[in-house]
Amino acid sequence: MRDVLLMVGVFAFSFIVGYILILRIPPRLHTPLMSMTNAVSAVTILGALMLFAVEMTTMERTIGLAAVALASFNLVGGFAVTDRMLKFFRKKRAHD
């Protein structure tokens, strides 16, 4: 139980620090930042999938599944946003 409380505390602290840092980033840096979070989400997914190879309790497995689902959502959404932003910089064709 102590380990779970420690993990929740680290999560809450990193959430607050991340939120404060994101608020201070200029809008023109959001696309490169989104690309970096895609890489972090991919690492999170790989780490969680590797942890599924060891024996876990139902609670740990549920939390791991939630981590994989949320990281996958962030990964796919991040690539979609990055792709949409990059389309703004492409030259338009004559027939568009």
Backbone torsions as a table, in degrees:
resi	resn	phi	psi	omega
1	MET	NA	-36.2	179.8
2	ARG	-63.6	-37.1	178.7
3	ASP	-64.8	-39.8	179.7
4	VAL	-65.0	-42.4	177.4
5	LEU	-62.7	-39.5	176.9
6	LEU	-63.0	-44.3	179.5
7	MET	-64.7	-40.1	177.7
8	VAL	-64.7	-39.4	177.3
9	GLY	-64.0	-43.9	177.5
10	VAL	-63.7	-41.5	178.5
11	PHE	-61.5	-47.2	-178.8
12	ALA	-62.9	-43.9	179.2
13	PHE	-62.4	-46.6	-179.1
14	SER	-67.6	-32.6	176.5
15	PHE	-63.2	-47.4	-178.9
16	ILE	-64.6	-46.7	179.5
17	VAL	-62.6	-44.1	178.7
18	GLY	-61.7	-42.2	179.3
19	TYR	-62.3	-44.7	179.1
20	ILE	-63.7	-41.9	-179.8
21	LEU	-67.3	-40.2	-179.6
22	ILE	-64.1	-37.0	179.3
23	LEU	-62.5	-25.3	-176.0
24	ARG	-94.0	2.2	-177.9
25	ILE	-87.8	130.8	177.6
26	PRO	-63.0	148.3	-177.3
27	PRO	-55.5	-33.3	-177.3
28	ARG	-70.5	-13.3	178.8
29	LEU	-96.6	-0.3	-176.9
30	HIS	-66.0	-37.1	-179.1
31	THR	-66.7	-47.6	175.4
32	PRO	-62.3	-35.3	178.4
33	LEU	-65.6	-39.5	178.5
34	MET	-63.1	-38.6	177.8
35	SER	-63.6	-37.9	178.1
36	MET	-67.9	-39.0	179.0
37	THR	-68.2	-26.5	174.0
38	ASN	-62.6	-42.3	179.2
39	ALA	-65.6	-41.4	178.7
40	VAL	-64.1	-40.9	178.7
41	SER	-64.4	-38.1	178.2
42	ALA	-63.8	-41.2	177.6
43	VAL	-65.4	-39.2	177.4
44	THR	-61.5	-42.7	179.3
45	ILE	-63.8	-46.0	179.6
46	LEU	-62.8	-42.6	178.6
47	GLY	-63.0	-43.3	179.5
48	ALA	-65.5	-40.4	178.9
49	LEU	-65.5	-35.7	176.7
50	MET	-66.4	-35.1	179.3
51	LEU	-69.4	-23.6	178.2
52	PHE	-68.1	-12.3	-180.0
53	ALA	-77.0	-18.8	179.7
54	VAL	-98.6	164.0	-179.9
55	GLU	-71.4	135.0	-178.1
56	MET	-138.1	162.2	172.5
57	THR	-81.1	169.4	179.1
58	THR	-62.7	-39.2	179.5
59	MET	-63.2	-45.1	179.2
60	GLU	-64.0	-40.2	179.2
61	ARG	-65.2	-38.7	178.9
62	THR	-66.2	-44.1	178.3
63	ILE	-64.6	-40.0	177.2
64	GLY	-63.4	-40.8	177.7
65	LEU	-63.8	-41.2	177.5
66	ALA	-63.7	-39.8	178.9
67	ALA	-63.3	-43.2	178.9
68	VAL	-65.5	-42.6	-179.3
69	ALA	-64.4	-46.2	-178.9
70	LEU	-67.9	-39.8	178.0
71	ALA	-66.7	-36.4	177.3
72	SER	-65.9	-42.4	177.3
73	PHE	-60.2	-44.5	179.1
74	ASN	-65.4	-39.9	-179.2
75	LEU	-64.6	-50.7	-178.5
76	VAL	-66.6	-45.1	178.5
77	GLY	-63.3	-39.2	179.1
78	GLY	-63.7	-42.8	178.0
79	PHE	-66.7	-36.2	178.3
80	ALA	-65.0	-44.1	178.9
81	VAL	-66.1	-43.3	179.2
82	THR	-61.4	-44.2	178.7
83	ASP	-62.3	-42.1	179.2
84	ARG	-64.5	-41.4	179.1
85	MET	-65.6	-39.9	-180.0
86	LEU	-67.4	-26.1	177.0
87	LYS	-65.4	-24.8	177.3
88	PHE	-64.7	-24.9	-175.5
89	PHE	-96.3	-1.5	178.5
90	ARG	-81.9	147.3	177.6
91	LYS	-74.5	141.1	178.7
92	LYS	-80.2	144.7	177.6
93	ARG	-80.0	163.3	-177.1
94	ALA	-64.5	-33.5	-177.2
95	HIS	-89.1	1.3	178.8
96	ASP	-83.0	NA	NA
